[in-house]
Amino acid sequence: MSEVSIVQVGSAAELKRFIRLPSRLFAADPHFVPPLEMERQDALSPSKNPYFEHAEVQLFLAVRDGRDVGRISAQIDRLVKDPAIGHFGLIVGEDDPQVFAALFRAAENWLRQRGRTRIQGPFNLTINEETGLLIKGFDTPPMIFMSHDPPYAGTRVEEQGYAKAKDLIAYLYDALHDLPPAARRMIARHKPKDLRVRHIDMKNYEAEFDSVIDMFNDAWSENWGFVPFTAAELKHMAKGLKPLINPALTAIVELRGQPIGFGITLPNLNEAIRDFNGALFPFNFIKLLWRIKRGTVTGRVPLMGIRRSFAGGLLGGMLPFLIIDSMRQAALQGRLRKVELSWILEDNLPMRKIIEALGSDPYKTYRVYEKTLP
């Protein structure tokens, strides 16, 4: 078999090859959803993605006999607390150990040359975007902002000396399931009179989103791998999500007028674009607008959190149920029925217990790998 060579992506043509490779390699996978090429171009563009303001990224292609057979990214995020850690991401390859070996060798060498002694991933490109490699749940398409990988990928990564750092769990919730009776009784007996649940005010969208991300950064600050959103990333994300947000499918909990918790349910964009083959123009843009307006049957809660000072005790146990129930009731007014609650750290047992009390099933597992660089 011919040797695998590595190309450092530098030109616009090479970037296009990098973006399009998964759609070719996984064309036969009925559950793979080709991403929108325009969105991927923006996500990997230093001039458009504010992640690059605090990170350095190098993309690599693996080539054999003139044909692209794999890809990987190597990145250094200066906001990561441990300066020894570098990241890899966007890993895709043919089912061939030589391809994965060449890709990881390139990424590891790049990080080693920049003083990194540990590598973790996949992060596409950050823990606040697509995170982890799918290791369980290959029989359904991914939800919005979640990845999809072939069953062989985990084995190929582990062959390169990578071991589990952390598993991330995705739960599937049926909106027809009411809260458990015990939760209803707890809310009826102990909900403070000066606590209310409201929706995002779209007339004050930017200020509302600022408040949401402030709560998110506080709620997640002590979690494994946490990297805060910067002000530029906040503005970028708020602009990108606005066309997808239905205020009825959002919940902000206020105590004495102060926001202390939130949740946002997004329509499953992957459901809406599944037949687009990565192209938005010229005709699919109109289809997308109509499908989002009509509503999707599936969705995901990618943003949810409780301020740490309110996360404990009876109130902290009650707030997730109030947030989820508010969004659940809104979902039942439209087409939305199946909602992914993700991702949840495997060792976040209090949150997992709450989600499982709702009757939700853990239906996908994503793994973050790590390795010490020699």
N, C-alpha and C positions, 0 to 999 in steps of 0.2 A: 504494500500500500504506500502511496506517495506521502512525503513529508507534509506536515502542517506548518505553514508559515503564518507569522503574525504581522498585521498592519495596524499601526497607530492611526486612528481616525483623525484626519486633519482638514480634509476638504469637504465641501458641501455634498459632492457626489458620494464620498465615503460615508458621510453621516446618513444619507438616504439609504444606502445599502444596510447600514447598521439598524436603522428603524424598520426596514421592510423584512429583515431576515426571519423573525418569528412567524410572520404570516406565511412565508414559504415553507419553513420547516414543519409547521404544525397545521398545514392546510387540511390534512386528513383527520385531525382531531375535532370531533363534533362539538366539543365544549370550549374550544379556543375562540375568543372574540378578537378579531383584528382591531388594534387601537387606531384611533383617528391619527393619521400621519401628521396633520397640521398641529395637533396638540402635542405630539411627541417631538416635533421640530422645536416648538416653543419651550418645552420642558428641558430640552438638551441644549438650549441656546444661552450662552452667558449674558447676552444682551437683554434677554426676556425673562429669565428665571432668577429671582433674587437669591436663590440658594448659592449661586456662584460668587456672591459677594463675600461669603465666609467659607468658601470651599474651593478646592482645586480638583479637577476631574480629568481623567484620561480614558478614552474609549478605545477598545481594541477589537479587531476582527480576526478570526481565524480563517485561513484560506487554504484550500487544497485543490490542485489542478485547475486553478483559475476560478474556483467556485467557493463562495462564502459558506462555511460550515459551522461557525460559532461566533459568539460575541461575549464581551464582558466589559464592565467598567471598573476602574479603580479610583477611589476618591478619598480626600482628606478634608474632614469638616473641622474647622478650627473652633467650633462651639462644643465639640465633644469634650467631656470633662477630662478623659484620660488621653494625654498627648501621645501615648504609645500606640493607640489604636488607629488603624486605617480601615477603610471599608471597601468591599466589592459589591457589585450589583449588576442588574440587567443581564444575568447569565442565561444564555441560550446556546444549545449546541446539539449537533447530531449525536446519536447514541454511540459514542466512540470514546474510549478512555484517552486516546491520543489527543483528541480535540480538547477535552477538558483539561488535560495536563498542560497543553500549550497555553491555553487561556489563563489558567491560574498562575503558571510560571511568569507570564507577562505582567499580570496584575501584582503579584507578590514582589517581583523585582522592582517595579515602579514604586511601590510603597516602601520597600526596604531602602532604596536609594534616597528617600526623603525622611529617613530616620524612624520609620514605624517598625515596631517589633511584634505587633499583634494585628491580625486581620479578622474582621467580622462581616457578616452579610448573609444573604443579599439585602441591600437597601437600594431602592430604585427612585431617587438617589439618597433619600434620607429616611430616617425612622418615621418621619411625619408624612411620608408618601407610601408607596407600596413597600411592604416589609415582609421578609421571609420567603422561603421556598416551600411550595405546596408539597406535603408529604402524605396527606390523607384527605380524601374527598375529591377525587379526580372525575367523578361521574356527573358533575354539574358545572355549568359555566361560572366564572368568577363574577362577583358583584363589583360595583363601581369602586375604583381605586384599590382593587385587590388583584393579585397576580394569579396566573394559571401556569402550571408546569407539568411536563410529562412524568409518568411514574418512575422512569429511569434516572431522572435528574439527581435525586437525593443520593442514590448509590454512586453516581459519577463524582459528585462533590466529596463524598466521604472517602472515596478512593484516593483523593489528593491530600489526605491527612486531616480533614476537617471533622470536628466533633460538635455536638449540640451545645449551643450556648443558652438558648431559651426557645420554648415552643409558644406559639400564639394560637389561640383558639377562636374560631368563628362559630357562632350559634345561629340557628335559623328559628325565627319566632313566627308563629302563626297569629296574625292580628285578631283572629276570631276568638282566641283564648283570652278570657277575662283574667283579671288579677286573681291570685289565690285568695280564698276566703279569709285566711289569717291576715293577709295584707290589707284587705278591705276593712277588717275589724280594727287593725292598728291605726289606719288612717282616720276612721270614724271616731275613735276614742282619743287620739293623741295629736291630731293635726293642729298646730297653733292657729289661733284665730287670725293672727296678723300675717299668715303665710298665704301666698297666692301663686298660681301658675298661669302664666300668660304666654302669648306668642311673640315672636320677633316683630317689631314695628318696622315695616319696610320703608316707611317715610323717613325713618332715622337709621337706615340700614348700616351705614358705616360706623356710627357710634355703638349700635347694638352689637355689631360684629367685633368691635374693639373689646366690648365687655365680655363677650363669649370667649375670645381667645385669652383674655386676662384670667378668666376663671379656669380655662383649660390649662394654661401654663402653671397656675397654682395647684390645681387638682393633680396634675401628672408630675409635678416637680421632683418627687422622690421615687418615681418609678424607674425600673431598670431601663437604661439606655436613653433616658429622657434628654431631648434637645429642644430648647424653647423656640417658638416662632419669633422671628425678628419683626420689627415694625414693617419693613419692606415686604417680607413674606406674608404678613397679615393683610396688607393692602392688596397684594397680588392674589391671594387666595380669596379674599372677599369679592373681588371683581370677577374671578373665574366662577365662583359658586352662585353668584346672584341669579343668573338665569335658571338655575336648577331648584332654587329654594322656594318651596311653598310654605308661607308663614304658618299655616295651620298645622304643618308637620314639624313645627319647632316648639320647644318649651323652655321658658325661662322661669325659674323659681325665685321668688322674692320673699324675703323675710323683713318685715317692717320697712319695705320699699327698697331694700338692698338686694341685688342679685347674688344668689349663693349657689346656684346650680343651673344646668342647662342640658338640652339634648337637641340634636338636629338629625332628622331623617331626610335622606336624599333619594330621589328616584334612581333606579338602577340604570345608569346611562348605558351599560353594556347590553341590557335588554333592548334598548331603543336603537342601538347602532349595530346590532349583531349581523345584519345583512348588508352593511355598507362597504365591507372589504377595505376599511381604512380611509375611504374617500368621503369628504363632506360636501364638496361641490362637484358639479353644478346643481344637482337635484336633491341630494340627500339632506341638505340644510333645511329645506322646507319640510321634508318628512320628519326630521328630528324635532323641529319646533312643534309640529302637530302631535307627535307622539308624547313629548314632554307635557304639552298642554292637556292632552287626554289623560295622562297619568300611566305609570307603569304598574304592573302587577307585583313586581319585586322592588325592594329598596334596601337601603343600608343606613345604619346609624354610625357614621364615622367619627362624630364629635359628641362627647358626653362627659360630664364631670361635675363633681361637687367640691366646693372650696374645702380645703383640708381642715379648716377650723370648724366645719360643720359636718364632716364626714363620719364622725363617730357617734355612738350612742343611738338612742331611739330615733332621733330626727335623721341622722345619717342613714339609717336603715330604711326609713320611709321615703326619702327623696327620690331614689331611683324608681320606685314603683309609681310615684306621682308623675315623674317625667315620662316614663314609658306609657303610662295609661293615657296621659293627655295626647300623646302622638298616636297611640293606638286608636282612640276614639275618632281622631281626625282621619286616620287611614280608612276606617270603615265607612266614611262618607264618600269615598272614591273607589278606585279599582285596586289600591294597594292591599295586598294580603300577606305576602311572605317578606319578612324583614330580617336582614342579617344584622346581628349585634356583634360587632367586631372592631378591632381585634382585642382579645382579653388575654393578658399574661397568664400562663398556665398556673402560676402560684398566687394569683389574685383570687384566693378562695372566697373571700366575702362577696365579691361581685359575681363570681361564678355561681355561688349558692343562690343569689337573688335571681339571676337569669334562669337557672334551672328550675327555680320555684315557679316561673312563668310557664313551664312546660316546654321550654326551648331545648333543642337538641344540639350538641356539639357536632357539626357536620363537616367541618374542614379544620385541618391543622397545618400551620405554617411554621417552619423551623428557621431560626437564625443560627448560623454556624460560626465557629471561630477556630483559629489556629495560631500557634506561636510561630513567628518567622525565624528560622535559623540564621 
